[in-house]
């Protein structure tokens, strides 16, 4: 009986460390998917004729990840003088696993400026924390 209790205690301690680490790893993967999707959509907008206006992205470019269940929805926002002609936004679905993520929505404009917009984003995270450029 003592061996069973010791084994359960060891499993509980391992689970206490493994579950948060796993969740953070999954969240990092979702953030990488969002950043990659924004760059893919920007390449499409640059190559297409509607770079100056608001238009819908084709299937596969309108969500992240491109296949399967969407976690982020992408859209092209209209251009103005400050963003160089367009802005791509990847907004997490509110009911999805990243709905309450501190990084929030990913934006990339035609000038190459990238940022995050969220009510929970307090500016303390570095851009590399959200965009994972390393």
N, C-alpha and C positions, 0 to 999 in steps of 0.2 A: 504494500500500500504506500509506503514511504517513497519507493522508487517512482510510482505513478505520480505522486504529488510533485516530486522533484522534476520529473519529465514535463509535467504540465506547466510548472513555474518557468522552466527554461523556454518552452514554446511561447508562453505569454510574453516573456521578456524579448525574445526575438521578434515576435509579431509587433510589439510596441515600437520597435525601431524600423522594421521592414515596411509596414503599411504607410507611414508618412513619407518615407523615402520613395516608395513606389508611386504614390500620388504625385509627388513633386516631379518625378521623372516623366510621368504621363502628361502633366501640365506643361512641362518644358517641350515635349514633343508636339503638343497642340499649338504652342506659341511658334515653334519652328514652322509648322504647317501654315499658320496664318501669314507669317512673314514671307514665306516662299510663294504663297498664293497671291499676295499683293504684288510681288515682283513679276510673276507670270502675267497677271492682269495688266500691269503697266507696260510690259513688252507688247501685249496685244493692242492696247490703246495706242501706243506709239506707232505701231505698224498699220493701224486701221485709219479709215477716213474720218471717224467721228471723234478724233482727239479733242476737238474744241467744244463739244457739247455733251450733254448727259445722254447716255444710252445704256441699254442693258448688255451685260456680258453674256457670252454664249454659255451653254451648259458645260460644266466642267471647270470653267473659269469663274463662275458665280458663287462658288462655295469652297471652303477648306475643311477637310481634305477634298480633293476633286472627285473622289469616288466614295460611295457609301453614305453614311449618315453625316449630314452637315453639322459642323460645330461653329463655323463662322460663315456669314453671308457677306459677299463682296458686292460693291456697287461703285459706279463711276459718278463722282460728284461734278457739278458744272465748274467750268473754269472761270478764273478772274485774273486780274493783274498780279495779285500776290502769289498765286500758286502756279503760275506758268502755263496754264491752259486746262488742267484737270487735276483731280485728286481721286485716288483709289482708297476706298475705306473697306476694311474687313471688321465687321461688328460681330461679337459673339452672340449666339442665340441665347436669350434670357433663360430658357429652360434647359440649356445644355450644360455640360460639365464646366465650361469656362464662363458661364453667365455672370458670376460674381468675381472674376479674376481682376486683380489690381491693375493689370496692364490695359484692360478694356479693349477699345477699338483701335486697330492699327491703321494709320493713314500714311500715304506716300503721295507726294505731288509731283508734277512734271519737272520741278526744279531739283528733285532728289531729296527734298526735306522729308524726313520721316518722324512720326510722333505717335503718341498714344493719347486717346481721349477716354476718360471714364470718370464717373463721380467718385469712384474709390481710388483713382490714381492721384496720389498726393505729391508727385514729383520727386519722391525720395529714391525711387528706383532709377538706376542708370538706364540709358537707352539699350545698352548691351544686355541688361537683365531681361528686357522684354523682347528684343529683337535677336538675341543670341547670335551675335556675329562671330563668336569664337568657337 
